[in-house]
Amino acid sequence: MKKIVAKFGGSNLKTIEDIRKITRTVERYERPIIAVVSAFYGITNRLTSGILECRDDESRIVALQDFLREMKEDLISRCIRDEDTRRQTTAELGARLDDLRRVLLGVHYLGEIPPTVHDRVLSYGERLSSFLLAAIFRDSGIDAEERLPEDIGLYTNGELRNASIDFSRSEPAVAEALKADTVFVIPGFYGISPDGKTTLLGRGGSDYSAAAIARCVHAESLDIWKDVDGFMSGDPGMVDAPHRLHTLSYREAAELSYFGARILHPRTVEPLRDQGIPIRIFNIHRYREGILPLSVIGPEPAPLLDTNGADMPHRVKSVTSSHDFAILRLRGSGVGQTPGILGTAAVAIAEAGINIKSVMTTQTSINIFLSEVDIVAARGEVEKKGLSAVSLIETETDLSAVALVGEGLSECEEIASRLVMALSNAGVHVKMLALGASESATYFLVRRDMVGTAVKAAHAAFFAVE
């Protein structure tokens, strides 16, 4: 029987009751699964700030260690009934926190944070979750064992902070390590470099690591447990009467994630495409209903139907938005046709480790879309190049992207006219509009204070309120 990989995120790891729901969920599978877990809610942020504090102040090392110890010991005392298991788990907690303390002492004595040490410190959130949950599962009668990425051979390309899994090396090792009929609990978010160093898989990368493990074991499915009811036609906090999306294609899910839907990490579908492994989305608060997915993501696009089961007259499945957009604008009378301008700027930005989201060009302007947090650094890298054809470099922030997502959007002629009319009627000024950027996504930029109005107007244009 093929394995099921189930991922439990930080939003499911806030309270003691959350832990109990996860335990009951694992029991409800009634078969051995592979559970990939995130850090407890807020812990990664605490470690991120803590490593900076510990670099400058040695007393903060003990403070951070005590904070983590008190939190985890409270969890142990309230969730583990067997005295021997409590004692063993408390001892392992102490050992892991002592290891973290030694790493942080090294940071303090160096007075700096080497990238390899940064990745190792941030991985402790997941390392603490995995062994605690494995112990809690065993105390509840579940045959469970913890396995770390270094134990199973989950190798990466070695890139720090945002690594990718090396599947040619990892697949045989992981498949062999996880073949036993037991519940395995594995920390997400990191893998190991070819030389054995901890390398993070990017912020929110536990979804990606779960997908990578699913690929390595040729899983039956990747089950993502959230605290929401799967993918919707719009954010329930922004639109009226959103529809639940019962089925999506890989491409639709990837585009929705890229443009702000916080259900999946944007890279989650990458490892699963070749094997056609489905992703099933569940709500942990519905665990009593059994293993019934709310949204299923697979290789083939599903028909778009209304609530009565009839074909929809358009291809839009969902409207989503992201605040993480800014523009680096290169102006000049001929920048659009001068060879090498865009390439030089793009290489400079990439070499600084900055991701380019998109590019739009005209004869007199090259517009490079970036995350707002990267805009200052990107501008500095391009300015260093002294591009003679560029007369002015500008930045524009305080922007949001709104995207319409659905397979076949590029083939639907009515999308643009209906969208533009709806936005015009709502008084929304569109900064830029990209039609046909992909077969399944159309997006536009607006001022951030207009994003709510824009999302609501776009959703109303394609989904009737019932």
C-alpha positions in Angstrom: 0.0 0.0 0.0 1.3 3.5 -0.9 2.0 5.9 1.9 0.0 9.1 2.6 2.0 12.2 3.5 0.1 14.5 5.8 1.4 18.0 6.6 0.4 19.9 9.8 1.3 23.6 9.7 2.0 26.2 12.4 -1.6 27.4 12.3 -2.6 24.0 13.6 0.0 24.2 16.4 -1.1 27.0 18.6 -2.9 25.3 21.6 -3.1 22.1 23.6 -6.4 21.4 21.9 -4.8 21.8 18.5 -2.3 19.0 19.5 -5.2 16.8 20.5 -7.0 17.4 17.2 -3.8 16.4 15.3 -3.5 13.2 17.4 -7.1 12.2 16.7 -6.6 13.0 13.0 -3.6 10.7 12.7 -5.7 8.0 14.5 -8.5 8.5 12.0 -6.3 7.5 9.1 -6.3 4.0 10.5 -3.0 3.3 8.6 0.6 4.4 9.0 1.2 7.8 7.5 4.2 10.2 7.2 3.4 13.3 9.2 5.5 16.4 8.2 5.2 19.2 10.8 6.0 22.9 11.1 7.2 24.8 14.1 4.6 25.8 16.7 2.9 29.0 15.9 5.2 32.0 16.3 8.3 30.1 17.1 10.1 30.7 13.8 9.6 34.5 14.3 10.9 34.2 17.8 14.0 32.4 16.7 14.6 34.9 13.9 14.6 37.8 16.4 16.3 35.8 19.0 19.4 35.0 16.9 20.0 38.8 16.5 19.5 39.4 20.2 21.8 36.6 21.2 24.5 37.9 18.8 24.6 41.2 20.8 23.7 40.1 24.3 24.8 36.8 25.8 22.0 37.0 28.5 19.4 36.6 25.7 20.6 33.1 25.0 19.4 31.9 28.4 16.2 33.9 28.1 15.4 32.2 24.7 16.3 28.8 26.0 14.1 29.3 29.1 11.2 30.5 26.9 11.3 27.4 24.7 11.8 25.1 27.7 8.8 26.4 29.6 6.6 26.2 26.6 7.6 22.7 25.7 7.6 21.4 29.3 4.1 22.7 29.7 3.1 20.8 26.6 4.8 17.6 27.8 3.1 17.8 31.2 -0.4 18.3 29.8 -0.3 16.0 26.8 1.8 13.0 27.9 0.3 10.8 30.6 2.9 8.1 31.0 5.6 9.1 33.5 8.5 7.3 31.8 7.6 8.9 28.4 7.4 12.3 30.1 10.8 11.8 31.7 12.4 10.6 28.4 10.8 13.4 26.4 11.9 16.1 28.9 15.5 14.7 28.7 15.5 14.9 24.9 14.1 18.5 25.1 17.0 19.5 27.4 19.5 17.9 25.0 18.1 19.8 21.9 17.9 23.1 23.8 21.5 22.6 25.0 22.6 22.1 21.4 20.8 25.2 20.4 22.5 27.1 23.3 25.9 26.0 22.0 25.1 27.2 18.5 23.9 30.6 19.8 27.0 31.0 22.0 29.1 30.6 18.9 27.1 33.3 17.3 27.7 35.6 20.2 31.4 35.0 20.4 31.8 35.5 16.7 29.7 38.7 16.8 28.1 37.7 13.5 25.6 35.2 12.0 27.1 33.0 9.3 24.5 31.8 6.8 25.0 28.2 7.7 24.4 29.0 11.4 21.3 31.1 10.6 19.7 28.1 8.8 20.6 25.7 11.6 19.1 28.0 14.3 15.8 28.5 12.5 15.4 24.8 11.9 15.0 24.2 15.7 11.4 25.3 15.6 10.6 22.2 13.5 13.1 20.0 15.3 11.3 20.7 18.6 7.9 20.0 17.1 8.7 16.7 15.5 10.1 14.9 18.5 7.4 16.2 20.8 4.6 15.2 18.5 6.1 11.7 18.0 6.2 11.3 21.8 2.6 12.5 22.2 1.5 10.1 19.5 3.2 7.2 21.2 1.6 8.1 24.5 -1.8 8.0 22.8 -1.1 4.4 21.5 0.1 5.3 18.0 3.2 3.5 16.8 5.2 6.6 15.9 8.9 7.4 15.3 10.6 10.7 14.6 13.0 10.9 11.6 15.0 14.0 10.8 16.0 15.0 7.3 19.6 14.1 8.0 18.4 10.6 9.1 16.5 9.9 5.9 18.8 11.6 3.4 16.6 14.5 2.3 19.4 16.3 0.3 19.3 19.8 -1.2 21.3 21.7 -3.7 23.1 23.3 -0.8 21.7 26.8 -1.4 21.3 28.5 2.0 17.9 30.0 3.1 16.1 28.9 0.0 17.3 25.5 -1.1 15.7 23.0 -3.5 15.6 19.3 -3.0 18.0 17.1 -5.0 15.6 14.4 -6.0 18.2 12.2 -7.9 20.1 11.8 -4.6 17.2 12.0 -2.1 14.6 9.7 -3.7 16.2 6.3 -3.1 17.4 7.2 0.4 14.1 8.6 1.6 12.1 5.8 0.1 14.3 3.2 1.9 14.3 5.1 5.2 10.5 5.5 5.4 9.4 2.0 4.1 8.4 0.6 7.5 4.7 0.3 8.5 4.9 2.9 11.2 3.8 6.5 11.6 6.9 8.7 10.9 7.0 12.3 12.1 9.4 14.5 10.2 10.3 18.2 10.7 9.6 20.3 7.6 11.3 23.5 6.4 14.8 22.1 6.0 17.0 19.5 4.3 20.7 18.8 4.3 23.4 20.0 1.8 25.7 17.6 0.1 28.3 18.2 2.9 25.7 17.7 5.7 24.8 21.3 6.6 21.3 22.4 7.4 19.7 24.3 4.5 16.3 25.9 4.8 13.7 25.5 2.0 12.5 29.1 2.1 10.0 30.7 4.4 6.9 28.6 4.7 8.8 25.7 3.0 7.3 22.9 5.1 4.7 22.5 2.4 7.5 22.1 -0.2 9.4 19.6 2.0 6.2 17.5 2.5 5.7 17.5 -1.2 9.3 16.5 -1.8 8.9 13.5 0.7 5.6 12.6 -1.1 7.5 12.4 -4.4 10.3 10.4 -2.9 8.0 7.7 -1.5 5.6 7.8 -4.5 2.8 8.7 -2.1 -0.9 8.1 -2.7 -1.6 11.7 -1.8 -0.2 14.8 0.0 -2.7 15.9 2.6 -2.4 19.5 3.8 -4.3 20.2 7.1 -5.2 23.8 7.5 -7.6 25.8 9.7 -9.7 27.0 6.8 -12.1 25.4 4.4 -9.8 24.9 1.4 -9.6 27.1 -1.7 -12.4 29.5 -2.3 -13.4 31.8 -5.2 -12.3 34.7 -3.1 -11.1 35.6 0.4 -14.2 35.3 2.7 -13.1 38.5 4.5 -13.1 40.5 1.3 -15.9 39.2 -1.0 -19.6 38.4 -0.7 -20.6 34.7 -0.7 -17.4 33.0 -2.1 -17.7 29.6 -3.6 -15.6 26.7 -2.4 -13.3 25.2 -5.1 -13.7 21.4 -4.8 -11.1 20.7 -7.6 -8.2 22.6 -9.1 -5.3 21.9 -11.4 -1.7 22.1 -10.3 -1.3 25.2 -12.4 -4.3 26.9 -10.8 -3.2 26.1 -7.3 0.4 27.4 -8.1 -0.9 30.6 -9.5 -3.3 31.2 -6.6 -0.5 30.6 -4.1 1.9 32.9 -6.1 -0.7 35.7 -6.0 -1.4 35.6 -2.4 -3.8 32.7 -1.5 -2.3 31.5 1.7 -3.4 27.8 1.4 -0.2 26.4 -0.1 3.4 27.4 -0.5 3.9 28.4 -4.2 6.4 25.6 -4.7 4.3 22.8 -3.3 3.1 21.5 -6.7 6.6 21.3 -8.2 7.7 17.9 -6.9 4.3 16.2 -7.6 3.7 17.0 -11.2 5.7 14.1 -12.7 4.0 11.5 -10.7 0.5 13.1 -10.7 0.2 12.9 -6.9 -2.9 14.7 -5.8 -2.9 17.3 -3.0 -5.9 17.2 -0.7 -6.8 20.1 1.5 -8.5 19.6 4.9 -9.7 21.7 7.8 -8.3 20.4 11.1 -11.4 21.7 12.9 -13.5 19.3 10.9 -11.5 16.2 11.9 -14.6 14.6 13.4 -16.0 14.3 9.9 -13.2 11.9 8.9 -10.8 12.0 6.0 -12.9 14.0 3.6 -11.0 16.6 1.6 -12.5 20.1 1.0 -10.3 20.8 -2.1 -8.4 18.4 -4.3 -5.6 19.5 -6.6 -4.4 17.3 -9.5 -2.8 17.3 -12.9 -5.9 17.8 -15.0 -8.1 21.0 -15.0 -11.6 20.3 -13.8 -14.7 21.8 -15.4 -15.9 25.1 -13.9 -19.5 24.6 -12.6 -21.8 26.9 -10.7 -23.6 25.9 -7.5 -26.3 24.2 -9.6 -23.8 22.1 -11.5 -24.1 24.0 -14.8 -21.1 25.2 -16.9 -19.9 28.7 -16.0 -19.8 31.1 -19.0 -16.2 32.2 -18.1 -13.0 30.6 -17.0 -12.3 32.4 -13.7 -12.1 30.1 -10.7 -10.9 32.5 -8.1 -9.9 36.1 -7.4 -6.9 36.6 -5.1 -4.5 39.4 -4.0 -1.1 40.0 -2.7 0.4 43.1 -1.0 4.0 41.9 -1.7 4.6 43.9 -4.9 6.7 46.9 -5.8 8.1 48.3 -9.0 11.7 49.2 -9.9 11.4 51.4 -13.0 14.2 52.1 -15.4 13.5 55.1 -17.6 15.2 56.2 -20.8 14.3 57.2 -24.4 15.4 53.8 -25.8 15.6 51.3 -22.9 13.0 49.1 -24.4 15.1 48.3 -27.5 18.6 48.8 -26.3 20.3 45.3 -26.1 21.5 44.2 -22.7 19.7 46.7 -20.4 17.1 44.3 -19.0 19.6 41.4 -19.0 22.2 43.4 -17.1 19.7 44.6 -14.5 18.2 41.2 -14.1 21.5 39.5 -13.6 22.5 42.2 -11.0 19.3 41.6 -9.1 19.6 37.8 -9.3 23.2 37.8 -8.1 22.0 39.7 -5.0 19.6 36.8 -4.3 16.5 38.8 -5.2 13.6 37.2 -7.0 12.0 39.0 -9.9 8.3 38.5 -10.0 7.5 39.9 -13.4 8.7 42.4 -16.0 6.8 44.8 -18.3 8.6 46.9 -20.9 7.9 49.8 -23.3 10.1 51.9 -25.5 10.9 54.3 -22.7 10.4 52.2 -19.5 11.4 48.8 -18.1 9.2 47.9 -15.1 10.6 45.2 -12.9 8.2 43.7 -10.2 9.8 42.7 -6.9 8.8 42.0 -3.3 8.6 45.3 -1.5 11.2 44.2 1.0 13.8 43.8 -1.8 13.2 47.1 -3.6 15.9 49.2 -2.0 18.6 46.5 -2.4 17.6 45.9 -6.0 17.8 49.6 -6.8 21.2 49.8 -5.3 22.5 46.8 -7.4 21.2 48.2 -10.6 22.6 51.7 -9.9 26.0 50.1 -9.5 25.9 49.0 -13.1 25.9 52.6 -14.4 23.7 51.8 -17.4 24.2 54.7 -19.8 20.8 54.3 -21.6 19.0 54.6 -18.3 18.3 58.3 -17.5 16.3 57.7 -14.3 15.7 54.9 -11.8 12.5 55.1 -9.8 10.7 52.9 -7.3 7.0 52.6 -6.6 5.7 50.9 -3.5 2.3 50.8 -1.7 1.0 48.5 -4.4 -1.1 45.3 -4.4 -1.6 42.7 -7.2 -5.0 41.3 -7.9 -5.2 38.1 -9.9 -7.9 36.2 -11.7 -7.0 32.5 -11.9 -8.5 29.7 -13.9 -7.4 27.3 -16.7 -8.1 28.7 -20.2 -8.3 32.3 -19.2 -6.1 33.3 -22.2 -8.7 31.8 -24.5 -11.7 33.6 -23.0 -12.4 36.8 -25.0 -14.9 38.3 -22.5 -12.6 38.3 -19.5 -10.9 41.6 -20.2 -14.0 43.6 -21.1 -16.0 42.3 -18.1 -13.1 43.0 -15.7 -12.3 46.5 -17.0 -16.0 47.4 -16.8 -16.4 46.1 -13.3 -13.3 48.0 -12.0 -14.3 51.2 -13.8 -17.8 51.1 -12.3 -16.2 50.6 -8.8 -13.9 53.6 -9.3 -10.7 51.5 -9.2 -7.7 53.0 -11.0 -5.6 50.2 -12.5 -1.8 50.9 -12.5 -0.9 48.0 -14.9 -2.8 45.1 -16.4 -1.3 41.9 -17.7 -3.5 39.8 -19.9 -2.2 36.4 -21.1 0.8 36.4 -18.8 0.0 32.7 -18.4 -2.7 30.4 -19.7 -4.3 30.4 -16.2 -3.7 33.9 -14.7 -4.5 37.5 -15.4 -3.4 40.2 -13.0 -3.4 43.9 -12.4 -1.8 46.3 -10.0 -3.7 48.9 -7.9 -2.9 51.2 -5.0 -2.9 49.2 -1.8 -5.8 51.2 -0.3 -7.9 50.2 -3.2 -7.3 46.4 -3.1 -10.4 45.5 -1.1 -12.6 47.4 -3.6 -10.8 45.9 -6.5 -11.1 42.3 -5.3 -14.8 42.7 -4.4 -15.6 44.2 -7.8 -13.7 41.6 -9.8 -15.3 38.8 -7.8 -18.8 40.2 -8.2 -18.2 40.4 -12.0 -17.7 36.7 -12.3 -19.6 35.1 -9.4 -23.3 35.7 -8.7 -24.2 36.4 -5.1 -26.9 33.9 -4.0 
